[in-house]
Amino acid sequence: MATKYKVKTKAVFNGQPVGSTIELDGKTAKKYEALKYLEIIEEIKAKPKTAKKATAPKKQAKESSVKKDAKKKTESKK
């Protein structure tokens, strides 16, 4: 995942007024910081992905209607 930064604008940037705090990807933030348009405040760290939770045991499939119909026919013949 790409690094993201919180930055503070020093000039009008992407329609944002001076002094706004916005989030940008690492490449863009570093580029415009070098041009003195932004000041990098902090790096935003990605949240670690959590492990999958254990799932409940799967339920067994119910008898299909075809099987039920066949079962009814055999019972009615008896």
Backbone as a ProteinNet text record, in pm:
[ID]
protein_1_A
[PRIMARY]
MATKYKVKTKAVFNGQPVGSTIELDGKTAKKYEALKYLEIIEEIKAKPKTAKKATAPKKQAKESSVKKDAKKKTESKK
[TERTIARY]
84	0	88.4	46.7	123.3	119	226.5	234.5	151.3	80.2	2.2	54.5	42	88.9	-20.7	-22.1	-104.8	-17	-68.1	10.8	-68.9	4.4	-56.8	-16.2	-114.6	-84.8	-24.7	70.8	132.5	90	16.9	-35.9	-169.4	-246.4	-371.2	-332.6	-384	-344.9	-470	-495.1	-613.6	-742.6	-749.7	-870.1	-881.7	-783.2	-783.1	-713.7	-771.5	-708.4	-579.1	-502.5	-376.8	-405.3	-323.7	-338.7	-428	-483.2	-568.2	-483.8	-541.6	-476.6	-546.4	-468.4	-524.1	-435	-483.2	-405.2	-365.3	-239.5	-188.6	-103.1	-85.7	4.6	148.9	239.2	377.7	449.6	433.7	503.8	462.2	332.3	280.8	321.4	311.3	344.2	490.4	579.5	722.1	756	690.1	714.1	678	557.9	512.2	574.5	624.2	698.1	830.6	893.4	1018.8	997.1	877.1	845.2	792.5	788.3	744.5	595.4	514.5	369.6	303.9	371.5	314.8	417.9	367.1	452.4	398.8	482.2	438.4	431	313	291	322.5	261	283.2	253.9	310.5	284.4	166	73.2	-43.2	-8.4	-14.9	19.1	-105.9	-90.9	-202.8	-235.7	-363.6	-406.8	-372.4	-319.6	-287.9	-415.3	-406.9	-521.9	-538.7	-662.1	-688.9	-704.7	-674.1	-688.1	-835.9	-866.4	-1005	-1053.8	-1175.3	-1235.4	-1282.9	-1289.6	-1338.3	-1485.7	-1522.5	-1661.5	-1740	-1867.8	-1955.7	-1958.5	-1982.9	-1990	-2103	-2079.3	-2178.6	-2297.8	-2414.5	-2536.5	-2549.5	-2608.2	-2626.5	-2743.6	-2732.6	-2837.4	-2964.2	-3075.4	-3204	-3232.8	-3324.2	-3359.8	-3423	-3388.2	-3445.9	-3591	-3666.1	-3808	-3826	-3730.4	-3738.9	-3731.6	-3638.7	-3625.2	-3749.3	-3805.2	-3924.2	-4041.7	-4057.7	-4167.7	-4153.1	-4031.5	-4007.7	-4035.1	-3998.6	-4019.6	-4169.7	-4246.2	-4390.8	-4459.9	-4415	-4474.4	-4452	-4330.5	-4301	-4379.9	-4399.4	-4474	-4623.3	-4676.9	-4819.1	-4851.3	-4754.5	-4776.1	-4781.1	-4723.5	-4718.7	-4847.9
-117.7	0	123.9	225.5	348.7	425.6	494.4	574.7	700.4	739.2	863	957	1087	1188.8	1291.4	1344.8	1460.7	1580.8	1675	1793.1	1919.5	2028.3	2159.5	2245.5	2309.3	2387	2521.7	2565.3	2697.2	2790.3	2735.9	2812.2	2748.9	2813.5	2752.7	2627.8	2512	2384.3	2302.2	2266.1	2188	2251.2	2380.2	2450.4	2464.4	2415.2	2425.2	2555.1	2628.8	2754.6	2731.4	2838	2832.7	2790.3	2700	2654.1	2532.8	2480.2	2361.3	2238	2143.5	2016	1911.9	1846.7	1746.7	1623	1515.5	1392	1373	1337.7	1311.7	1186	1125.4	1010.8	1060.8	970.1	1005.3	1078.3	1033.2	1092.7	1238.3	1262.3	1397.4	1489.2	1439.2	1521.2	1565.2	1471.9	1504.9	1601.3	1583.1	1670.1	1814.6	1835	1970.9	2030.6	1946.2	1998.9	2058.6	1993.1	2044	2178.7	2200.8	2327.7	2432.8	2397.7	2485.6	2518.9	2431	2451.2	2387.8	2287	2210.7	2192.6	2153.8	2113.3	1979.4	1877.6	1746.1	1749.5	1715.9	1716.2	1578.4	1474.2	1340	1234.5	1116.4	1002.3	925	888.7	811.7	664.9	591.2	449.3	369.1	269.1	182.9	92	66	-24.1	-166.4	-245.5	-384.5	-463.1	-552.7	-636.1	-739.8	-759.1	-856.9	-995.3	-1094.4	-1233.2	-1267.8	-1362.5	-1404.1	-1468.8	-1437.8	-1498.4	-1638.3	-1722.1	-1858.4	-1851.8	-1925.9	-1923.8	-2033.3	-2014.6	-2114.4	-2237.5	-2353.4	-2473.7	-2460.8	-2514.1	-2502	-2592.4	-2540.2	-2617.4	-2716.1	-2830	-2928.2	-2885.5	-2915.9	-2878.2	-2957.1	-2890.3	-2957.8	-3042.4	-3137	-3221.2	-3136.4	-3165.3	-3090.6	-3133.2	-3050.2	-3080.2	-3206.4	-3236.6	-3357.5	-3481	-3479.8	-3592.7	-3606	-3493.6	-3496.1	-3556.7	-3515.6	-3567.8	-3718.7	-3766.1	-3908.6	-3984	-3923.8	-3986.5	-3997.6	-3893.3	-3894.1	-4002.5	-4017.6	-4116.6	-4257.9	-4283.5	-4418.6	-4445.6	-4343.2	-4360.8	-4384.1	-4316.2	-4328.8	-4466.4	-4530.1	-4661.1	-4771.5	-4747.9	-4851.9	-4876.8
0	0	0	-71.2	-81.3	50.3	80	201.2	182.7	286.6	282.8	389.5	362.4	454.9	479.5	602.8	633.9	607.4	530.1	495.7	523.1	544.6	564.6	445.7	381.8	261.9	298.6	216.5	232.8	120	24.8	-88	-125.1	-212	-258.1	-336.1	-292.6	-351.1	-375.5	-502	-541	-489.6	-492.1	-448.3	-297.5	-223.7	-77.7	-36	57.8	100.4	178.4	195.1	268.8	412.9	464.7	602.5	619.2	510.2	517.9	546.5	616.6	640.7	554.1	465.7	375.3	374	313.3	300.2	153.9	132.5	-2.1	-0.5	-119.8	-129	-117.8	-87.9	-59.3	-170.7	-293.1	-407	-427	-425.2	-445.4	-330.9	-209	-91.8	-94.8	-125.4	-127.3	-242	-354.7	-470.7	-438.8	-383.7	-357.1	-231.3	-141.7	-26.8	-75.3	-172.6	-228.7	-297.1	-352.7	-418.2	-319.4	-190.5	-81.2	-86.8	-147.5	-149.6	-27.2	29.9	141.2	250.5	367.9	478.7	528.2	527.6	574	726.3	778.1	922.5	980.9	923.8	975.3	869.4	892.2	804.8	861.7	775.9	818.4	800.3	910.3	904.9	875.3	789	752.8	870	887.4	993.4	951.9	1042.5	1006.5	980.2	884.3	851.7	961.1	1002.7	1107.7	1047.4	1126.4	1080.5	1070.5	984.3	969.1	1097.3	1132	1250.2	1214.5	1314.9	1292.8	1255.2	1154.9	1110.7	1179.4	1186.2	1246.3	1156.3	1213.9	1130.1	1028.7	910.8	804.1	832	797.4	815.4	700.5	730.1	624.8	538	410	315.9	344.9	329.7	348.3	225.4	242.6	129.6	19.9	-101.9	-212.5	-232.8	-299.8	-321.7	-406.7	-494.1	-576.9	-487.1	-392	-300.8	-213.2	-169.7	-85.9	-161.5	-288.2	-369.7	-388.4	-413.7	-432.2	-302.5	-191.7	-62.3	-31.8	-64.1	-42.1	-125.3	-250.3	-340.4	-286.8	-237.7	-186.8	-58	24.4	148.2	119.2	19.3	-11.5	-74.2	-139.3	-199.7	-95.6	18.8	122.3	184.6
[MASK]
++++++++++++++++++++++++++++++++++++++++++++++++++++++++++++++++++++++++++++++

